Amino acid sequence: MRRGLVLLLLAAAVCGMISGCGSSEQQEVAVQSVAMLCGLKDDMQKQTFAGIVSTGNEANVKKDSSKKVATVYVKKGDIVKQGDKLFTYDAEQAQNSLDKAKLELEEQKSLLTSKQEEKASYEKDKKKAKESELLEYNLKIAEADTDIREAQYNIALKEKAILKLEEETKNLDVTAPISGMVQKAGQPDAGLTDFGGEDDEEEDYDSGFEEDGASDVFIKLVEVDNYRIKGSIDESNVKVISTGMQMKIHSRVDDSKVWYGVVSDIDLKTPGKAQNNSSYGYDENDDSEMTSSSKYPFYVKIDALEGLMIGQHVYMTEYNEEEEDQDIMLSSAFINDAEESPWVWAEKDGVLEKRSITLGGYIDGEDLYIIEAGLAPEDYVAVDAADLKEGLPVSEIDEAMLAAMEGADTAGKSANPDAGEGEEWSESDEEWTDEDEEWTDDEEWTDDEEWTDDEIEDFEEEDLDEIEARYQAAGEEIVG
């Protein structure tokens, strides 16, 4: 906690710099981050990702465009279980398709027989043909071979199609692949309007899903008992997220509400476009091509659902359990009434307030109190002073300000540029020291004193040039 002591001392210095702290002209009170004092990292210093509460897994059930839907058993808002019937294809239409496929198969078989007979005829006639006619017969035989292979190929395809149609004719029902809520449902085909219930109304169904970019999706299911957070990352920070990473989810309207979860999935296969994309958000109205980049959705599975609702906007930060478990410890200079009812001066909404805290112990050797409750790493506190009162405006001390002060403090203690090793110039006592000689305030030469010839004679054995150089280095001037 040596850093905490340094920060405490620097804070006292800053307090005097900000609008006359401790005087009648006081305007602002210097406050420091608890995280900075304790060497912790608060959530707002971590990389932040925007997110929205969404449903769990989704399932898009597509419709076979070659078939007609006879009956739809569900409507928007219905809750279904895995395996429940969603809709049924028209049996008559399916049977007609099967009969048609069988007829086309017979046609291909007839064509094959015809081509085989044709080839045999050409080969028979070729044996009796003149030499000048052989080329013509060779061409006809080759053409027949091509037609035979094409017919054989078409027969094989048609036989597979018939097997599939026969299987589909036996099972025309389409069932739910997951349990959940029906978010969208299509309608039976024209002329086959059966909604699976007498009281169902047509407006409970959707005609299509063009908005999802998949018009062949007939029914959409979403899990309702398994919320998750959907976030996005762009190309610049795609490597900072990985599956299994722990995340802390924060409410955007209430800082006291947090949830915890784990990154369950990163979808790198379906990138979208983001403009001016950042870890916290991006401007969708910026059409600059120079700032466009791909974004990728990722999902966080959360442990508890209480206090969350679908569509709620949140933000997320990486969660490190070891960091969370670190104690908050403050110097006694921040603590008031430690024995009876401890409290600290803390910042709230830009002004100072008295905030009650719970102490967990005292470290005697370091003069530190362990804070069990009442403060978080992202809070700001002020060193206690007699003239502090609630409602005073505050000024937050950041790392940059402290770094500047540390640099200034070091610069104030720098040695005289003309001094060599073993020599030091101290402004506080105006003393010039050397290994063998020392000039003190009692022996100081000032501008008000003039040296006479008699006084100079006392230094006959000294080199006057050397004497003058020394005093000039000390900021004095020899007159006379």
C-alpha positions in Angstrom: 0.0 0.0 0.0 3.0 2.4 -0.4 1.3 3.7 -3.5 -1.8 4.5 -1.4 0.4 6.6 0.9 1.9 8.5 -2.0 -1.5 9.1 -3.5 -2.7 10.4 -0.1 0.1 12.9 0.2 -0.3 14.0 -3.4 -4.1 14.4 -2.8 -3.3 16.7 0.1 -1.2 18.8 -2.2 -3.9 18.8 -4.9 -6.5 19.9 -2.4 -4.6 23.1 -1.8 -4.3 23.7 -5.6 -8.0 23.3 -6.4 -9.7 26.6 -5.7 -8.0 27.2 -2.4 -8.9 24.1 -0.5 -9.1 24.8 3.3 -9.7 28.6 2.8 -12.7 30.8 2.5 -12.3 30.8 -1.2 -12.8 27.0 -1.4 -14.8 26.0 -4.5 -14.1 22.4 -5.2 -12.9 19.4 -3.1 -10.4 17.0 -4.5 -11.6 13.4 -4.5 -9.7 10.2 -5.5 -10.9 7.0 -7.0 -11.1 4.1 -4.5 -9.7 1.8 -7.2 -6.7 4.1 -7.7 -6.0 4.3 -4.0 -6.2 0.6 -3.6 -4.4 -0.4 -6.8 -7.6 -2.0 -8.2 -9.3 -1.6 -11.6 -12.9 -0.5 -11.5 -15.5 -1.8 -14.1 -15.5 1.5 -16.0 -11.7 1.2 -16.6 -12.2 -2.2 -18.3 -13.2 -2.7 -21.9 -17.0 -2.3 -22.1 -19.4 -4.0 -24.5 -23.0 -3.0 -25.3 -25.6 -5.7 -25.1 -29.3 -6.4 -25.2 -31.3 -9.1 -23.4 -32.6 -11.6 -25.9 -34.1 -15.0 -25.9 -32.1 -18.2 -25.8 -31.7 -20.5 -28.7 -33.8 -20.0 -31.8 -35.1 -22.5 -34.4 -36.2 -21.5 -37.9 -38.5 -24.2 -39.4 -38.5 -23.9 -43.2 -41.2 -24.9 -45.6 -40.6 -27.1 -48.6 -41.5 -24.8 -51.5 -42.5 -27.7 -53.6 -45.3 -28.7 -51.2 -48.5 -27.2 -49.9 -49.2 -26.7 -46.2 -52.7 -28.2 -45.3 -52.9 -27.5 -41.6 -51.0 -25.2 -39.2 -51.4 -26.3 -35.5 -49.8 -23.3 -33.8 -50.0 -19.6 -33.8 -47.9 -16.7 -32.6 -47.4 -16.7 -28.9 -48.1 -20.4 -28.4 -45.8 -22.4 -26.1 -44.7 -25.8 -27.6 -42.6 -28.7 -26.5 -40.0 -30.4 -28.5 -41.7 -32.9 -30.8 -45.1 -31.2 -30.9 -46.7 -30.9 -34.4 -46.3 -27.5 -36.0 -48.0 -28.1 -39.4 -48.8 -30.8 -41.9 -48.3 -30.9 -45.6 -51.2 -31.6 -47.9 -51.5 -35.4 -48.4 -53.3 -35.2 -51.7 -50.6 -32.8 -53.1 -47.9 -35.1 -51.8 -49.5 -38.1 -53.4 -49.9 -36.3 -56.7 -46.2 -35.4 -56.6 -45.3 -39.1 -56.0 -47.5 -40.3 -58.8 -46.0 -37.7 -61.1 -42.5 -38.8 -60.2 -43.3 -42.4 -61.0 -44.8 -41.5 -64.3 -41.6 -39.5 -65.2 -39.6 -42.5 -64.2 -41.5 -44.7 -66.7 -40.9 -42.2 -69.4 -37.2 -42.2 -68.8 -37.1 -46.0 -68.9 -39.0 -46.1 -72.2 -36.6 -43.5 -73.6 -33.6 -45.6 -72.5 -35.1 -48.7 -74.2 -35.7 -46.8 -77.4 -32.1 -45.4 -77.5 -30.6 -48.9 -76.8 -32.6 -50.3 -79.7 -31.6 -47.5 -81.9 -27.9 -48.0 -81.2 -28.3 -51.8 -81.9 -29.9 -51.0 -85.3 -27.0 -48.6 -86.2 -24.4 -51.2 -85.3 -26.2 -53.9 -87.5 -26.4 -51.6 -90.5 -22.8 -50.5 -90.1 -21.7 -54.0 -90.8 -23.3 -53.9 -94.3 -22.4 -50.3 -95.1 -19.9 -49.1 -97.6 -16.6 -47.7 -96.5 -17.7 -44.2 -97.4 -20.7 -44.6 -95.0 -18.8 -45.8 -91.9 -18.1 -42.3 -90.6 -21.8 -41.4 -90.6 -22.7 -44.6 -88.7 -20.0 -44.0 -86.2 -21.4 -40.6 -85.4 -24.9 -42.0 -85.0 -23.7 -44.7 -82.7 -21.8 -42.1 -80.6 -24.9 -39.9 -80.3 -27.0 -42.9 -79.3 -24.5 -43.7 -76.6 -24.8 -40.2 -75.2 -28.6 -40.4 -75.1 -28.4 -43.7 -73.3 -26.0 -42.4 -70.6 -28.3 -39.4 -70.0 -31.4 -41.5 -69.7 -29.6 -43.8 -67.2 -28.6 -40.8 -65.1 -32.1 -39.3 -65.1 -33.5 -42.7 -64.1 -31.2 -42.9 -61.1 -32.2 -39.4 -60.0 -35.9 -40.1 -60.4 -35.6 -43.3 -58.4 -34.0 -41.4 -55.5 -36.7 -38.7 -55.7 -39.4 -41.3 -55.5 -37.9 -42.9 -52.4 -37.9 -39.5 -50.7 -41.4 -38.8 -51.8 -42.7 -42.1 -50.5 -41.1 -41.4 -47.1 -42.6 -38.0 -47.0 -46.0 -39.2 -47.9 -45.9 -41.5 -44.9 -44.9 -38.7 -42.6 -46.4 -35.3 -43.6 -46.2 -33.8 -40.1 -43.4 -31.3 -39.2 -42.6 -31.1 -35.5 -40.9 -28.6 -33.2 -37.1 -29.1 -32.9 -36.9 -27.3 -29.6 -39.2 -26.3 -26.8 -40.2 -22.6 -26.7 -42.6 -19.9 -27.8 -43.8 -19.5 -31.4 -42.6 -16.1 -32.4 -43.8 -16.2 -36.0 -46.1 -18.7 -37.8 -47.0 -19.0 -41.5 -50.4 -19.6 -43.0 -51.8 -22.7 -44.8 -51.6 -22.4 -48.6 -54.6 -20.9 -50.4 -57.5 -23.2 -50.7 -56.3 -25.2 -47.7 -57.0 -22.8 -44.9 -57.0 -25.0 -41.8 -55.5 -23.4 -38.7 -56.0 -26.4 -36.5 -58.7 -24.9 -34.4 -62.2 -23.5 -34.7 -61.5 -20.3 -32.9 -58.1 -19.4 -34.5 -58.0 -16.2 -36.5 -55.9 -15.6 -39.5 -54.3 -12.4 -38.1 -52.4 -14.6 -35.6 -50.3 -15.9 -38.4 -47.6 -14.2 -40.5 -47.4 -14.3 -44.2 -43.6 -14.4 -44.4 -40.3 -13.5 -42.9 -38.7 -11.2 -45.4 -37.5 -9.0 -42.5 -35.3 -11.8 -41.2 -33.9 -12.3 -44.7 -35.4 -15.8 -45.0 -38.7 -15.9 -46.8 -38.7 -19.7 -46.7 -38.8 -19.8 -42.9 -42.3 -20.9 -42.0 -42.3 -21.0 -38.2 -39.8 -19.4 -35.8 -39.4 -20.8 -32.3 -37.5 -19.1 -29.4 -36.6 -20.4 -26.0 -38.4 -18.5 -23.2 -36.8 -20.0 -20.1 -33.2 -19.3 -21.0 -32.4 -15.6 -21.6 -29.0 -14.5 -22.9 -27.2 -11.3 -23.6 -26.4 -10.5 -27.2 -23.4 -8.3 -27.8 -21.2 -7.4 -30.7 -17.5 -7.0 -31.4 -15.7 -5.6 -34.4 -12.5 -6.6 -36.2 -10.3 -4.5 -33.9 -11.3 -6.3 -30.7 -12.5 -9.7 -31.9 -9.6 -11.4 -30.2 -10.4 -10.0 -26.7 -13.5 -12.2 -26.4 -13.4 -16.0 -26.1 -15.9 -18.7 -25.2 -15.9 -19.4 -21.5 -14.9 -15.9 -20.5 -16.7 -14.7 -17.4 -18.7 -11.4 -17.8 -20.3 -9.0 -15.5 -23.5 -7.4 -16.7 -24.6 -4.0 -15.6 -27.9 -2.2 -15.8 -27.8 1.1 -17.7 -30.3 2.7 -15.3 -29.4 1.3 -11.9 -25.7 0.9 -11.0 -26.6 -1.4 -8.1 -28.0 -4.1 -10.3 -25.5 -6.5 -11.8 -25.7 -10.1 -13.2 -23.0 -12.6 -14.1 -22.6 -14.9 -17.0 -20.3 -16.7 -19.4 -19.6 -16.2 -23.1 -21.3 -19.2 -24.7 -20.9 -18.5 -28.4 -19.2 -16.2 -30.8 -20.6 -16.1 -34.3 -17.8 -15.4 -36.7 -19.6 -16.9 -39.7 -22.3 -14.2 -40.1 -20.6 -10.8 -39.9 -22.5 -7.6 -40.3 -21.5 -4.0 -41.0 -20.8 -1.4 -38.3 -20.0 2.3 -38.8 -17.5 3.9 -36.3 -17.8 0.7 -34.3 -16.4 0.7 -30.8 -16.5 -1.6 -27.8 -19.4 0.4 -26.4 -21.4 1.3 -29.5 -21.3 2.8 -32.9 -23.0 5.5 -35.0 -25.4 3.8 -37.4 -25.9 7.1 -39.2 -22.3 7.6 -40.2 -21.9 6.4 -43.8 -18.2 7.0 -44.0 -16.5 4.1 -45.8 -13.3 4.8 -44.1 -14.7 3.8 -40.7 -16.8 0.9 -41.7 -15.9 -2.6 -40.4 -17.4 -6.0 -39.8 -19.1 -6.7 -36.5 -19.7 -10.2 -35.1 -22.4 -11.1 -32.6 -21.5 -13.0 -29.4 -23.7 -14.4 -26.7 -23.5 -14.5 -22.9 -25.4 -17.1 -20.9 -26.5 -15.6 -17.6 -26.8 -17.3 -14.3 -30.0 -15.6 -12.9 -32.9 -14.0 -14.8 -34.4 -11.9 -12.0 -34.7 -8.2 -12.9 -34.1 -8.7 -16.6 -36.6 -8.5 -19.5 -36.4 -9.2 -23.2 -35.1 -6.1 -25.1 -33.4 -4.5 -22.1 -30.2 -2.7 -22.9 -27.2 -3.4 -20.7 -23.4 -3.1 -20.8 -20.8 -5.8 -20.0 -17.3 -6.0 -18.7 -14.9 -8.9 -18.2 -15.3 -10.4 -14.7 -12.3 -11.6 -12.7 -13.3 -13.3 -9.5 -9.9 -12.8 -8.0 -10.0 -9.1 -8.6 -13.5 -8.9 -7.1 -12.3 -10.6 -4.0 -9.6 -8.1 -3.3 -10.2 -6.0 -0.2 -10.8 -2.3 -0.3 -8.4 -0.7 2.3 -8.3 3.1 3.0 -6.0 5.2 5.2 -7.4 6.5 8.5 -7.1 9.9 6.9 -10.3 9.1 5.0 -12.2 7.5 7.9 -14.4 9.4 10.3 -15.8 8.1 13.6 -14.2 4.7 13.1 -15.1 3.4 16.6 -18.9 4.3 16.7 -20.4 4.9 13.3 -17.8 5.0 10.6 -18.3 7.2 7.5 -16.3 8.8 4.7 -16.6 11.9 2.5 -17.7 10.5 -0.9 -18.7 11.9 -4.2 -22.3 11.5 -5.5 -23.7 13.2 -8.6 -20.7 15.7 -8.6 -21.0 16.9 -5.0 -19.7 15.7 -1.6 -21.8 13.6 0.8 -21.4 11.7 4.1 -21.5 8.0 3.3 -21.8 5.3 6.0 -19.4 2.4 5.7 -18.8 -0.9 7.4 -15.3 -1.6 8.6 -13.9 -5.1 8.6 -10.7 -4.6 10.6 -7.6 -2.4 11.0 -4.1 -3.0 9.9 -2.0 -1.3 12.6 1.3 -1.3 10.9 0.0 0.4 7.8 -2.7 2.5 9.4 -5.3 1.0 7.0 -9.0 0.1 7.5 -10.6 -2.7 5.6 -13.9 -1.6 4.1 -16.5 -4.4 4.0 -19.4 -2.4 2.7 -20.4 1.1 1.5 -17.7 1.7 -1.1 -16.9 0.2 -4.5 -13.8 0.5 -6.6 -15.5 3.1 -8.9 -16.4 5.4 -6.0 -14.5 8.6 -5.2 -13.5 9.7 -1.7 -11.9 12.8 -0.1 -9.4 13.2 2.7 -11.1 14.4 5.9 -10.8 18.1 6.6 -12.5 20.4 9.1 -14.1 22.7 6.6 -15.7 20.0 4.5 -19.5 19.8 4.3 -22.1 18.0 2.3 -23.0 19.6 -1.1 -19.6 21.0 -1.9 -18.6 20.4 -5.6 -15.8 18.0 -6.2 -12.9 17.6 -8.6 -11.8 14.1 -9.5 -8.1 13.4 -9.4 -7.1 11.1 -12.2 -3.9 9.1 -13.0 -2.7 11.8 -15.4 -2.8 14.5 -12.7 -1.0 12.3 -10.2 1.6 11.4 -12.7 2.2 15.1 -13.4 2.5 15.9 -9.7 4.9 13.1 -9.2 7.1 14.4 -12.0 6.9 18.0 -10.5 7.9 16.7 -7.1 10.9 14.9 -8.5 11.9 18.0 -10.5 11.8 20.2 -7.4 14.5 18.0 -5.8 16.9 17.9 -8.8 20.6 18.7 -8.1 22.3 21.9 -9.2 23.3 21.4 -12.8 26.9 22.5 -12.1 27.3 20.2 -9.1 29.4 17.2 -9.4 29.2 13.8 -7.7 28.9 14.3 -3.9 27.6 17.8 -4.2 24.0 18.9 -3.6 22.1 22.2 -3.7 19.1 22.5 -1.4 16.7 25.4 -1.9 15.1 24.9 1.5 18.2 25.8 3.6 20.2 27.5 0.9 23.2 25.3 1.7 26.0 24.4 -0.7 27.8 21.3 0.4 30.9 19.6 -0.8 32.9 16.7 0.6 35.5 19.0 2.3 33.7 22.4 2.6 30.3 23.8 3.4 28.7 27.2 2.9 25.9 28.0 5.3 23.5 30.9 5.7 25.9 32.5 8.2 28.6 32.7 5.5 26.3 33.8 2.7 27.3 36.6 0.3 24.4 38.7 -0.8 23.8 41.5 -3.2 23.7 44.0 -0.3 27.3 43.4 0.7 30.3 44.9 -1.2 33.8 43.6 -0.9 36.5 46.1 -0.3 40.2 45.8 -1.2 41.0 45.1 2.5 38.6 42.2 2.6 39.8 40.7 -0.6 43.3 40.8 0.8 42.2 38.2 3.4 41.9 35.7 0.5 45.3 36.4 -1.0 46.1 32.7 -1.1 42.8 31.9 -2.8 42.2 32.0 -6.5 39.7 34.9 -6.9 38.4 33.5 -10.1 37.6 30.2 -8.4 35.8 32.0 -5.6 33.8 34.1 -7.9 32.8 31.0 -9.9 31.6 29.2 -6.8 29.4 32.0 -5.7 28.0 32.6 -9.1 27.0 28.9 -9.2 25.2 29.5 -5.9 23.3 32.4 -7.3 25.2 35.2 -5.7 27.4 37.9 -7.2 30.6 39.4 -5.9 30.6 43.2 -6.0 33.8 45.2 -5.8 
